[in-house]
Amino acid sequence: MPKIKETRLEIDLDALAHNFQIIKEQVAPSTQIMGVVKAFAYGTDSIVIGEKLVQLGASHLAVAYIEEGMRFRRRGIKVPILVFYPQLEDLPKLIKYNLIPSVYNFHFLETLQKRLKRRKISNFPIHIKMNTGMNRLGFDLEDLSKIKDNLLSHECVQVTGLFSHFSSAGSEEEDDFTREQINKFSLARSYFKVEISSDFIAHLANSSGILSHPEASYDMVRAGIALYGYGNNPKEQSLLKPVASLKTVIAQLRKIPKGASVGYDRKFKAKQPTQIATLPLGYADGISRIYGNGNAQVIIRGQKAPIVGNVCMDTLMVDVTGIECQEGDEVEVFGQQQSALDFDKNKQSIPYELITRISRRVTRVFLNENTSL
Ligand SMILES: *Cc1c(COP(=O)(O)O)cnc(C)c1O
């Protein structure tokens, strides 16, 4: 492994393969796995991760926006790619790059149909998104007969998938609600099979759905955060390995006397002689100011060093009093020694947010690129 010289995000493809395997073991052999690679594959790197997932056996990929999907097509990735939030102004690109839109309301459906008809395209694949309780995007169950009337009178689109999204599949207190979502989805699926078409892929489960409600796997599951090594409860977490490790180095060490302050607005004042390490990592790299003032910690020589004072744009300071360390020493912000959950000591955010916000300024380094399963 290269010696750490700067702030970098190490991306361990063996960990990705491990997590993929865990997901595979949860679902039936016939269940397909869609790898969710939106937001630069949860802050890692879209292309390398997308290619690796296809190699591991993902049958589909999913992104949030059309532009994200186009990047995979340009790199020659051929698997079906679902776009969760296609924007109407990008429809020509959706068609050109053969991306599958998630269709969640009549406005989008009818606009898409008009455009397809104008170009004399028929049987363009779409996935219909149902709202089963999340109340974010999706048709309601009451819309089903109107959807049927529409689909049976238009040849231009073909429903190749029907899906919905869990709100709280990782939380046991909401199991009743989750079961209600599963029941509603099953109803919609049956309606489609009987009234519209029997040839589509039904998918409901996200990571927590896969790990906590594998009975609701249907024909395909959509794996996001679990692929990157995070679960939504301790049981899910125990199965997975974090893929991304954020590392940096100590840029400067300094002893300060009792009463001296650190950083902007003097937010930290030493109660005793203190040793401070400055790290070249700040909010412009994705470590939010919410983690300042003792709300998060890093690992140096195996020991915890809390962030002191406000996080700056390019730097932050940690208290290393009592830790034998030197300038140039490696620092783990999150990764193998402490997960993104442990870094965020006071649980002010969730791993999803922390890992997707590591900015493009941070160098990505891939580990175990050439190992296969
Ligand atoms: C982001 C997203 C997923 C993946 O969710 P995870 O909890 O990360 O597994 C699945 N489906 C939809 C619709 C999403 O927006």
The ligand as a MOL file (V3000), in Angstrom:
LIG
                    3D

  0  0  0     0  0            999 V3000
M  V30 BEGIN CTAB
M  V30 COUNTS 15 15 0 0 0
M  V30 BEGIN ATOM
M  V30 1 C -31.0110 5.9420 -2.9150 0
M  V30 2 C -32.0770 4.9970 -3.2570 0
M  V30 3 C -31.9040 3.6120 -3.0350 0
M  V30 4 C -30.7410 3.0510 -2.2590 0
M  V30 5 O -31.0190 3.1690 -0.8800 0
M  V30 6 P -30.0100 2.6010 0.2220 0
M  V30 7 O -30.7120 2.8600 1.5070 0
M  V30 8 O -28.7670 3.4070 0.0930 0
M  V30 9 O -29.7960 1.1830 -0.0800 0
M  V30 10 C -32.8810 2.7640 -3.4940 0
M  V30 11 N -33.9760 3.2230 -4.1170 0
M  V30 12 C -34.1920 4.5390 -4.3200 0
M  V30 13 C -35.4390 4.9760 -5.0040 0
M  V30 14 C -33.2610 5.4770 -3.8920 0
M  V30 15 O -33.4900 6.7890 -4.0860 0
M  V30 END ATOM
M  V30 BEGIN BOND
M  V30 1 1 1 2
M  V30 2 1 2 3
M  V30 3 2 2 14
M  V30 4 1 3 4
M  V30 5 2 3 10
M  V30 6 1 4 5
M  V30 7 1 5 6
M  V30 8 2 6 7
M  V30 9 1 6 8
M  V30 10 1 6 9
M  V30 11 1 10 11
M  V30 12 2 11 12
M  V30 13 1 12 13
M  V30 14 1 12 14
M  V30 15 1 14 15
M  V30 END BOND
M  V30 END CTAB
M  END
